Amino acid sequence: MQWQCNRNSQPDNLEKAERENEPEGEEQPGMASSAAIDGVAAAALRSVLQRVQQAAEKSARKAQDIRVVAVSKTKPVSLLRQVYEAGHRCFGENYVQEIVEKVPQLPEDIEWHFIGNLQSNKVKPLLTGVPNLAMVESVDDEKIANRLDHVVGSIGRKPLKVLIQVNTSGEESKFGVEPSGCVELAKYVTSGCPNLEFCGLMTIGMLDYTSTPENFKTLANCRTEVCKALGIPEEQCELSMGMSSDFELAIEMGSTNVRIGSTIFGPREYPKKQSN
């Protein structure tokens, strides 16, 4: 792939992950502290990488061609350090404020992916606060593409890799361009946004998959249409699909980028709302 994003930010091999699973960093109270002490996240990472390897082999693919994004939203820096020390380098966050707070506390060689819905007024804080931002996976309209393109150019950073988010499930609660609009948006990004580098498509699947993941099929079909319109090989267009509950199916259906959160870090820990 001539302009693929780095898919080799996970440990070089599982033995390395096993050697480097000692927890680091400041302990946090409660569950997070226990996980950091016991090396739970590092062990979970090893398990995920083994499952990725198995799913890739089942599909006659190479595991190194599949990027694992460790999604760390709501998790303390101590757990991210543990996964980092296990050899992993690719992390994802959903919220601008959270990623901006975490980045200065962690090594500079981390490749950050922003995977949440991005508002125009948050673009500059994201790009200036995360100098090692590798990719934005959630471009879903021309407005946000324009804003990203403008800010990237104004701060003088190299072109930013982006994915177009496609709403393949039709759920109103999901962000993303409709499948019928993905070709036009891809054309717009490639021709009208010189400071952005179109890398492919992303979707968030439904949670109630049985044996027929129609959302993944829809995204694969979108890639075929986009690549035909842009005149590029399908191998040059990434598919970011698959999360903790369905990443093995996604790999079997061609995913090049899986976003794994709770399987590595444990259940999300959202702050409890205070009663008045």
Secondary structure, DSSP 4 states (H G I P E B T S, - for coil): -TTPPP---S-SSHHHHHHT----S---STHHHHHHHHTHHHHHHHHHHHHHHHHHHHTT--GGGSEEEEE-TT--HHHHHHHHHTT--EEEES-HHHHHHHGGGS-TT-EEEE-S---GGGHHHHHHH-TTEEEEEEE-SHHHHHHHHHHHHHHTPPPEEEEEEB--S--TTS-SB-GGGHHHHHHHHHHH-TTEEEEEEE----S---S--HHHHHHHHHHHHHHHHHT--GGGSEEE---TTTHHHHHHTT-SEEEE-HHHH-S--PPPPPP-
